[in-house]
Amino acid sequence: MGREAYWYAAIPYTDAGDKEHLMDGLRKAGIPDWLGLTRQQKFFGPLPEIEMASFPVQGGCHCGAVRYTLLAPALSVQHCHCSQCRKGYGVLAAQGAVVERSSLKIEGERDLTTYRKSPGYSTQFCKTCGCPLFAYEDSEARLMYFMPATLDGGVHPGHPADKEVHIYVGSSAEWERISDDLPKYEANCPDEIVTQIQRKPKP
């Protein structure tokens, strides 16, 4: 059962026991708690602050050929609704976490294939299982994206709460519903949302 189905099933329930039943269902479905926090708050009131992972944390593709270690928390997370992400990843919205390249160590790079998604932007997938893992902008030599949903155990990528947004919602599919309270931008978001590193002069 998908995440939306769990949320709609939860609407009639309001007590603590039903809340735990819902959360157990989410965990069994492999849905990270941090993806549903805002909607949980709507139904059940404020929840305790999410316990951040202790870094480093690991992640990787579905088949295990490519693994990575995240040495420090992500700087931000964007939920992108553009048409290129829909076509490139086969999802309504693609989640990308921004990190410094030095904060992510990759094993099994020989099993990655690179696709030039657009001028100045490339993505990397596992050659075997097709799992999208990383993305790079030519204009930013110190930063990269990784797909936070590929972290082992659905752990939180560690980004600050005010550094998570929806972008390109003006390009979203006509049947998509964005129901959380995160900031939404018709196109890209300001640089300060992504990371202050982009504001620093390059050496």
Buried (B, 14 or more C-beta within 10 A) or exposed (E): EEBEEBBEBBEEBEEEEBBEEBBEBBEEEEBBBBBBBEBBEEBBEEEEEEEBBEBEBBBBBEEEBBBBBBBBBBBBBBBBBBEBBBEBBEBBBBBBBBBBBEBBEBEBEEBBEEEEBEEEBBBBBBBBEEBBBBBBEEEBEBBBBBBBBBBEEBBBBBBEEEBBBBBBBEBBEEEEEBEBEBEBBEEBBEEEBBBEBBEEEEE
